[in-house]
Amino acid sequence: MQLKAENAVKEFIREGSGTNIFTAVAESNIILESGQFTVLTGRSGSGKTTLLNMLAGLLPPTRGRIMLDGTDLYALDDKRLSRLRNERIGVIPQGQTAVYSLTVIENVLLPFMLYKEQSSEAEKYARELLERLDIAPLANVKPSELSGGELRRMSIARALIRRPSVILADEPTGDLDDENTRAVFEFLRRTADEGAAVLTVTHETDAGQYAHRLMRMNGGRLEE
C-alpha cells in the first residue's frame, strides 16, 4: 500500500483591501507506506492539518495529486471517494468526536452502520479493539460517561474498525495526560508494525521516539 502527495499545494484566497492568496501548504511530496509510522511536527498554523486533510481525501489540493495505490483521490466523484475513505483510510480527528446518543461500541461501529453493513464479525472486532485499548468494560456506556483519554481511545477504535490500510491522526494526544499520551503513541506504533501506514500530526516533543520517520512542517513547507 502506498499513499502519496505529488507536488501538492493548498492555497486559500483571503479578502482584504484587495484579493491575495495565502499558501497553507507549499509544493509538497510525501509517501506513506505500509508498516511505517511517520510523525509530523511543526508550529500551529504551519500547515500540518491542511496536509493531513488533503491526504485523507477531505480537502482537495489547489495543485498536485493525492494518490492511493495509483488512484487519484480527487479524480473520483463524491460517492466513490466517500466509500474509499470509509474502507481504506482511518482518520482520528482533533478534539473529542462522538455521537452522544449512541453507546461506545455503537460509535466504534459507525463506519459499518453508515453503509448498513454491520455484522457479528464487525462487532467481534470492535470488542477486540476496545480490549486492546483497555476500555472493553465501557462498551455499553454513553460517551458522556467517558474521560478525555477514554474518548480518545474510542475514536482510535472507530478509525481502525474497518482495518484500513492508512491511519491519519491529527493531534491524537492534544488533551491527554502523560500516561494516556504514551499509551496512544504505543498503540499507533503497534498498528504500524502490524502493517498499516500511520501518519500522526502532533506537538508532542517526545513523539519522535515512537516514529520510523520524523518530518516537520515549517511555514507550509515540508521538511524531512
N, C-alpha and C positions, 0 to 999 in steps of 0.2 A: 504494500500500500504506500502511496506517495501523494501528499497534498502539498502543492507549491504555489507560491505567488511569483508570477513572471512580470517583472518591470511594473509592479503595481503602484499606482499613485492615487491618493484621495485628496481632492480639493473641494473646498466649500466657498460659496460666494457670500461675502459679507457686505451688507448695505450700510454705508456711512454717508459721508459727504459726497462720495462717489462709489462706484462699484469696484470692489477689489477682491482678489482671490486669496484665500488662506489655504496653504498646503499643510494638511494634517499629517499626511504620510508622503514623504518624498519617494522617488522611484526605489522600490524595494524588491529584493529577491530572497526567498526563503524556502527551504524544502523541509517538510516534516515527514519522517519515515517511521515505519513500524518498529517498535522496540526502542524508541528513543524518547527521552524526557528532556524537553527544551524549556528552559526558564528564561523569560524575557523581563528585564527590569528597565527602570527609567523613571524620571520625574513625572509628576502629574502633568497632564497636558502634552506629553511628548509624542503621543500617537499610538501608544500600546493597545488600548482598547479598540481604536479605529482599525488597526491592522488585524486584530483578532476577529472583529466583526466581519471584515472582508473575507477572511479565511473561513469563517463559519457559514458563509452564504447569506448573511444578514444585511450586508451593506456593499453595493456594487462599487468597484473601483472606478475612478474617473478615467483612468487609462490602465492598460495592462490586463492580465488574466489571472484567475484563480483556477487551478487545475487539480482535479481529484482523479487519479489514475487515468489521465488522458481526457477526462470530461471537463469542459469549461463550464463551471457552475453557473455563470451569468449568461450563458447561451441557452439555458433551459428556461421553459416557461415556469410561472409561479407554482403551478401544481406539481410539476416534476421536481423542481428544486425543493419544495417543502417536503416531498416524500423522501428525497435523497438525504436531506438534513436529518429527518426523523430516524432514518435507518442507519446512517453511517457516520454522523457527526454528533457527538455528545457535547453540549455546551453547559458549563457551570457559570452562570452569570454573577455579576456583583450583587451584593446585598442578599437579603433573605427573600426567596421567592417560594410561595406555596399557595395552594388553593385551600383556604381555611375551612371550607365546608366538607372537605374530604379527609379521610384518615391518612396517616403516614404512608401506609402501603398503597393506598389508592393514589396518592401523589406520585409515588415511585412508578406506578403502572400507567401514568398518564400518556406516555408516548404510544403505548398499545391501545389505550382507551380511545384516543383521538381517531384511530382508524378502525375501531371496533374489532380489534384483533386479540383481545385479552384471552389468555388460555391458562390452564393449570400449570403448564410448563413455565410460562412467564411469571406467574405468581410464586412458583417454587424458586425461581432465580431471584426474584425481588426479595424474598425472605433470606436467601443466601447472602445477598448483598448487605442487607440490614445486619445480618450476623457478623459479616466481615468488618462492618463499620461500627460494631458494638452498640447498635440501637435496636436489635431484634425485639426486646421486650416492649418497645414503643410502637410496634407495627399498627396497632388498632386505636391509638390515641389521635387526637387532633393536633395540628401544628401549633396551635395556641398554647399547648402544654409543654412545648419543647424549649430548651435553652438555645442560645445562638449557635453553639457548637453542634447540637443535635440537628437543628435546622440545616446547617451546612452539610452535615453528613447525609441527610435525607436528599438534598439537591444533588449530591455526588452520586448517590444510588440511582436517582432518576436519570442522570446523564448517562449512566452505564447500563441501564436496563435492557437496551436493545443490542448490547455487545458491539458498540460502534468501533470502527477502526481508528477514529480520531477523537480525542478528548481535548477540548479547548476550555481552559479555566481562567476566568477573569477575577483576579484578586480573591481567590477562594479562602484566604485566611485573614482578610482585612479586619474583621471584628472579633477575632478569636484570641484566647489566651495562649500562652506558650505551649501548654500541653496539647491543646487541640490543634494548634498550628503544626506542631511536629507530627501528630497523627495523620493530618490531611496530606502533608507532603510525603510521608512514608507510604501512604496508600496510593497516591498518584504515581510515585516511583515504581511501586509493585505492579501497578496497572501497565506501565510502560514495559517493564521487564517481562510481563506476560504477553506482550505483542502489540499493544496499541501505540499509536503516535500521540504523545501528550505534549501540549504547549500550555504553560502556565504564565500568566501575566501577574507580576507581584512587586510590591515594595519591600518585601522581607529580605533583609540583608543576608540571612542565613540560608536562603533558598538554594544557592549555588551548590551547596554540599550534596544535594539530592539529584542534581542535574547531570545528564550526559553532555549537555551543551548549554552554555550560558551566552545570552545575547542581550543587547541593550538598545533602547530607543533614545536618541538624543536629538531634540528639536525636529522630530519627524523622520530622522534618518536612522536606519537600522544598521547596527554595528555588531560584528562577531565578538 
